[in-house]
Amino acid sequence: MAADMKDSDISRIIEMAWEDRTPFEAIETVYNLNESEVIQFMRKHIKPQSFKVWRQRMAGRKTVHAALRSTAVKRGYCATQYKMKSSR
């Protein structure tokens, strides 16, 4: 699964899995990992306590599956998440 992945890909998958608005389907589209593979991936690549917290956080969350999301959710991230901060 992750044997041939770059560190930047591993980091991005972990980041996507922690994001509230990123559905498992988005991770599968980009990295070809289905939900159960993402769970295995997270178990392997984050600390045991962090994995436990992540699983509790994901349990029952409607935004982790595209089919359960509200039609009002049009993007996979917060509108200000990727905006560059200006230096004044």
C-alpha angles and dihedrals in degrees: 000000000000098000093104097035123116119238088248091057092049090050092048093050090052090048093049092048091053094048113102096219101042110101121211087245090066091054089048092051094051102033104019093239117134122210096274091047091051089052091051090045092052092046089055100042106040133054116275093247091048089051091051091051091047093051092049089049093050095046110108095356109143095202094066092073121053092214092057096046123110113253086236090072104088102164139040098235144038114280091241098039098097101029115124115240112234118231113226 
